[in-house]
Amino acid sequence: MRKLNFLIVMLALMAGCSSLSTDVMERVAVGDALPAFTIQLADGTTLHSRELSGKPALLVFFHTGCPDCRRTLPEVQKVYEGFGDRVRFVAISREQGTEDVQAWWDANGITLPFSAQTDRKVYELFAGSRIPRVYVADRTGTVRAVFDDNPCPDKEALEAAIQGVLP
């Protein structure tokens, strides 16, 4: 019975990730404007999507229980360290609270600004399935690159996308 319970929990975690989902329900694609949203960051500040205009932005949707997200987040962190001031970076959890995200951030040396969302409201403005999802927008708020788990973006791919939107 214990093994069955463990298996059920693992399948539930994986189903929330991307590896079991074969359909891609994109709501925001290259060429689209970032949708309007408001989030609270872990540091207590409020971020409105309109504040992302004026400089390039990289948004990543994730869940720390997702194996693909665990591979992607350190790659995003490397890019954040290289472009920090010139690009606005925001990591937004999909159905994961602050305490869990912060614990994973601390254990893995991640310093990206994040917003913990316990639901899918913000995520569903962008997509209906699959994480990680990374959106790179130019300074007008127009999406210029989208990455998901097929394949997960590495540092080089993310840097190239950002180079393409820098003034």
C-alpha positions, 0 to 999 in steps of 0.5 A: 500500500505504501508503494502504491501511495508513493506511485500515486503521488509521483504520478500526480507531480509528473502530471503537473509537469510537462513530460506526460502532456503531449498537447501544447495549448499556447495562448501567447505566441511569438509576436503577441503582446504579453497579457495583462497581469499583476503578481506579488513577488516574494520580496513583497513588491507588486509587479504589473505586466505593464512595468515590463515595458521599457526593457526586455523581459524574461518570464519563466513558469515553473514548479520545483517538483518538475524535473524539466523545470529543475533543469531549466531554472539553473540555466535561467539563473546563469543568464540572469547573472549575466544580464541582470540589469539589462533584462527584467527576469521574473519566475512565476510558479504554477500551483506552488506556494512561497515556502516550497519555492523559497526552500528549493531556491535556497537549496539550489542557489537560485536568486531569480526574483519569483512570484509564488502562485498557488493557482494557475490564473496567471499561467493560464493567461499564457498557456494551458499545459506544459512547463517549464515555459519561458517567454522572452519579450522585447522592450515594447512587451512583444513576445519574441521567443517562447521555450518549453520542455521540447527541448528545455532551453539551455543557457546558450539558447536563452542568451541568443533570444535575449541578444535578439531583443536588446537595444 
